[in-house]
Amino acid sequence: MGRRGSKKGKPVNGWVCVDKPVGVTSTQVVGKVRYAFDAQKAGHAGTLDPLASGILAIALGEATKTIPYAVDTQKTYRFTVRWGEQTSTDDAEGHAIATSDVRPDEAAIRAALPEFTGEIMQLPPRFSAIKLAGARAYDLARAGEEFELKPRPVSVIAFRLLALQDADNAIFELICGKGTYVRSLARDLGLRLGSAAHARDIRRLRVGPFCEANAISLEKLEQLVHNPSLSEHLLPVETPLDDIPAMAITGSDATRLKRGQPILARNGQFTSPDALICARIRGKAVALGFIEAGEFRPVRIFNIPTGVIKSDVDYT
């Protein structure tokens, strides 16, 4: 019998990049990954709709502390815009709420894309995970409740037309920042071109450093449940932190940081008080923090295994 108050599962720390299939929710995938690794704690870095496939980055254990940094990274999508029909969900799941006989040609599409690039205001889909007074928008929409969503600023780095499949369908690639809805872009592009439109076949190709090259399919993951070889698919806790400046520290520094104490900032290049810095020992993240008055002050501490820290060794 386990001790009262003990956490269920093992202290597994790291990221798992899953290639999510169509038909399952992001929450279901998190549950499957947590079960497969028998992990105590899990979370994901950005929801994928059930009808969307592709990269879903799952954090386990201490990696959950780095979720905000993964969410802030750029994302890449490939998807189809179906002209002639706008739906209640802005994708193929919903029912038609508007139709049009207009089918934009390639020249018209390419001419309109710059209007949807850069910092733009975007109205989220009614069927979205946005919270209104504590309730999810999609729950309110399914219940037939009346509510209003407000446009939000989003960043679109690139919006490219890849191919015209036929008069009704065009394939696009999108590189964007957090909070950007592919479905909204499809809807708004259709309206801009005098047609009606919705998104289909949405696939996320990348979330920052997480991509198809380091992904495991959900089918394979389920075949390896509780199998030691699963560890081969566990990416480091530090994976989303590669773009954050690193400061090498000593073993004694690491011990102090684990207690929440500041350390002397020996690296003179870190002078900006607003720059987030990752203190590392042998490449392992120990803490995230800021420089203040010549000291590194931790704001987020990672509980790395004690065997990594040896106070009598200088790893700088």
C-alpha positions in Angstrom: 0.0 0.0 0.0 1.4 3.4 -1.0 1.9 6.2 1.5 -1.0 8.6 2.1 -0.5 11.7 0.0 2.0 10.1 -2.4 1.6 11.0 -6.1 0.3 8.4 -8.4 2.8 7.4 -11.1 6.5 7.9 -11.6 8.5 11.2 -11.6 9.0 11.2 -15.4 10.5 14.5 -16.7 10.6 15.6 -20.4 8.7 16.3 -23.6 6.9 13.9 -25.9 6.2 15.0 -29.4 3.1 13.2 -30.6 1.7 13.1 -34.1 -2.0 13.3 -33.2 -4.5 11.6 -35.6 -7.9 13.0 -36.5 -10.7 12.0 -34.2 -9.2 12.3 -30.8 -9.0 15.4 -28.5 -5.8 16.9 -27.2 -6.9 16.1 -23.6 -7.3 12.4 -24.6 -3.8 12.4 -26.1 -2.4 13.8 -22.9 -4.1 11.1 -20.9 -2.7 8.4 -23.2 0.8 9.7 -23.0 0.7 10.0 -19.2 -0.6 6.5 -19.0 2.0 5.1 -21.4 4.8 6.6 -19.3 3.1 6.1 -16.0 3.9 9.7 -15.3 2.8 11.7 -12.3 2.0 14.9 -14.2 1.3 16.0 -17.8 0.1 18.9 -19.9 0.2 20.1 -23.5 1.5 23.2 -25.4 -1.5 24.2 -27.5 -4.7 22.5 -28.3 -5.4 20.8 -31.6 -9.0 20.4 -32.6 -10.3 16.8 -32.9 -10.6 17.2 -36.7 -7.0 18.4 -36.9 -3.9 16.2 -37.0 -0.2 16.7 -36.4 2.2 17.9 -33.8 1.0 18.0 -30.2 3.8 18.6 -27.7 3.2 16.9 -24.3 5.1 17.9 -21.2 5.7 15.4 -18.4 6.8 16.3 -14.9 9.2 19.2 -14.6 8.8 19.9 -18.3 5.3 21.3 -17.5 7.1 24.3 -16.1 8.3 25.1 -19.6 4.9 24.9 -21.3 4.5 28.7 -21.5 7.7 29.0 -23.5 6.6 26.2 -25.9 3.2 27.9 -26.3 5.0 31.2 -27.2 6.9 29.6 -30.2 5.9 29.8 -33.8 3.6 27.2 -35.3 3.3 25.9 -38.8 0.1 24.5 -40.4 -0.9 23.1 -43.7 -4.6 23.1 -44.5 -7.3 23.2 -47.2 -9.8 26.1 -47.7 -13.0 24.9 -49.2 -14.8 27.7 -51.1 -18.5 28.1 -51.4 -19.6 27.2 -47.9 -19.2 28.8 -44.5 -20.0 26.6 -41.6 -21.1 27.1 -38.0 -17.7 25.8 -36.7 -15.6 27.2 -39.6 -14.5 23.6 -40.4 -16.0 20.5 -41.8 -17.7 19.5 -38.6 -20.3 22.2 -38.6 -23.4 22.8 -40.7 -23.6 25.3 -43.5 -24.6 28.8 -42.5 -23.8 30.6 -45.8 -23.1 29.6 -49.3 -21.7 31.3 -52.4 -21.2 30.5 -56.1 -18.1 32.6 -56.2 -14.8 30.6 -56.7 -11.7 32.9 -56.4 -8.9 32.3 -58.9 -5.2 32.1 -58.1 -4.5 35.8 -58.9 -7.3 37.0 -56.5 -6.2 34.7 -53.7 -2.5 35.7 -53.9 -3.5 39.4 -54.0 -5.5 39.1 -50.8 -3.0 37.1 -48.7 -0.8 40.2 -47.7 -3.9 41.6 -45.9 -3.8 38.6 -43.6 0.0 38.7 -42.9 1.7 40.6 -40.0 0.0 41.8 -36.9 -3.7 41.5 -37.6 -7.0 41.5 -35.6 -8.8 38.1 -35.7 -12.3 37.1 -34.5 -12.0 33.6 -33.0 -14.5 30.9 -34.0 -17.6 30.6 -31.9 -16.6 26.9 -31.4 -13.3 27.6 -29.6 -11.8 27.0 -26.2 -11.9 30.7 -25.3 -13.4 31.2 -21.8 -16.3 33.6 -21.2 -17.3 34.1 -17.6 -15.7 30.8 -16.8 -17.4 28.8 -19.6 -15.8 27.6 -22.9 -17.1 29.2 -26.0 -17.8 25.8 -27.6 -19.9 24.8 -24.7 -22.0 27.9 -25.0 -22.3 27.5 -28.7 -23.4 23.9 -28.4 -26.0 24.9 -25.8 -27.4 27.5 -28.2 -26.4 30.4 -25.9 -26.1 33.9 -27.3 -22.6 35.4 -26.7 -20.2 37.7 -28.4 -16.5 37.2 -29.0 -14.2 40.1 -29.6 -11.4 40.3 -32.2 -7.9 39.7 -30.8 -4.4 40.6 -32.1 -2.5 37.7 -33.6 0.8 37.4 -35.5 0.9 35.8 -39.0 4.5 35.4 -40.1 3.7 33.8 -43.5 0.5 32.8 -45.3 1.2 31.0 -48.6 -0.9 29.4 -51.3 0.6 26.0 -52.1 -1.7 24.7 -54.7 -5.2 24.9 -56.2 -6.6 21.4 -56.1 -9.7 22.3 -58.1 -12.2 25.2 -58.3 -13.5 24.4 -54.8 -10.3 23.7 -52.8 -7.0 25.5 -52.2 -4.1 24.3 -50.1 -2.2 26.7 -47.9 0.7 26.9 -45.5 0.6 29.1 -42.4 3.4 30.2 -40.0 2.0 32.0 -37.0 2.2 33.0 -33.4 0.2 31.8 -30.5 -3.6 32.2 -30.4 -4.0 32.3 -34.2 -7.0 30.3 -35.5 -6.6 28.6 -38.9 -10.4 28.3 -39.1 -10.8 32.0 -38.7 -8.3 32.7 -41.5 -10.2 30.4 -43.8 -13.5 32.0 -43.0 -12.2 35.6 -43.3 -10.3 34.9 -46.5 -13.4 33.6 -48.1 -15.4 36.7 -47.0 -12.6 39.0 -48.3 -12.8 37.3 -51.7 -16.6 37.6 -52.0 -17.2 33.9 -51.4 -17.9 31.7 -48.3 -15.3 29.3 -47.0 -14.2 26.9 -44.2 -11.1 25.0 -43.3 -10.5 21.3 -43.9 -7.7 18.8 -43.4 -5.9 21.0 -40.9 -2.4 19.6 -40.0 0.1 21.1 -37.6 3.6 20.5 -38.9 5.6 22.3 -36.2 5.4 23.8 -32.7 8.8 25.6 -32.2 11.4 22.8 -31.9 8.7 20.0 -32.0 8.2 18.7 -35.6 7.4 15.6 -37.6 11.1 14.5 -37.5 11.0 14.0 -33.7 7.4 12.9 -33.4 5.9 9.5 -32.4 2.6 8.4 -33.8 -0.2 7.9 -31.2 -0.6 4.3 -32.6 3.1 3.5 -31.9 3.0 5.1 -28.5 0.0 2.9 -27.5 1.9 -0.1 -28.7 4.8 0.8 -26.3 2.7 1.4 -23.2 4.9 0.9 -20.1 7.7 -0.3 -22.3 11.2 0.9 -21.4 11.9 1.7 -25.0 9.5 4.6 -24.7 12.3 6.6 -23.1 13.8 6.9 -26.5 11.0 9.2 -27.4 11.4 11.4 -24.3 12.9 14.8 -25.2 14.8 16.9 -22.7 13.0 19.3 -20.3 15.0 22.1 -21.9 13.7 21.5 -25.5 11.6 24.7 -25.6 14.3 26.8 -23.9 16.9 26.8 -26.7 16.2 30.4 -27.7 16.6 31.6 -24.2 20.2 32.8 -23.3 22.0 30.2 -21.2 24.3 30.9 -18.3 26.7 28.1 -17.2 26.9 27.6 -13.4 28.8 25.6 -10.8 27.6 22.8 -8.7 27.5 25.0 -5.6 25.5 27.6 -7.6 23.0 25.0 -8.6 22.6 23.9 -4.9 21.8 27.5 -3.9 19.3 28.0 -6.8 17.5 24.8 -5.8 16.9 26.5 -2.4 15.5 29.6 -4.2 18.6 31.7 -3.4 20.2 34.1 -5.8 23.8 33.6 -7.1 26.5 35.8 -8.4 26.1 36.6 -12.1 29.6 35.8 -13.4 28.8 36.2 -17.1 29.2 39.8 -17.8 27.3 39.7 -21.1 24.0 39.4 -19.3 23.3 43.0 -18.4 19.7 43.6 -19.3 17.3 43.3 -16.2 14.5 42.4 -18.6 16.2 39.4 -20.3 15.1 36.0 -19.2 18.1 33.7 -18.7 18.3 29.9 -18.2 20.9 28.8 -15.7 22.3 25.4 -16.7 24.7 22.8 -15.4 26.1 20.3 -17.9 23.4 21.5 -20.3 20.6 20.7 -17.8 18.2 23.6 -16.9 18.4 24.4 -13.2 16.4 27.7 -13.1 15.0 30.5 -15.1 15.5 34.0 -13.8 16.7 37.6 -14.3 19.9 39.5 -13.5 19.4 42.2 -10.8 22.2 44.1 -9.1 24.8 41.7 -10.3 22.9 38.6 -9.1 20.9 36.0 -10.9 17.6 35.7 -9.2 15.5 32.6 -10.0 11.8 32.8 -10.8 11.3 29.2 -11.9 13.3 26.3 -10.4 13.6 22.8 -11.9 13.9 19.9 -9.6 16.7 18.1 -11.4 18.0 14.8 -10.0 20.4 15.4 -7.1 23.0 13.3 -8.8 23.5 16.0 -11.5 24.6 18.5 -8.9 28.0 18.1 -7.3 29.0 21.2 -5.4 32.7 20.5 -5.6 32.8 20.5 -9.4 32.9 23.6 -11.6 30.9 23.0 -14.8 31.6 26.5 -16.3 
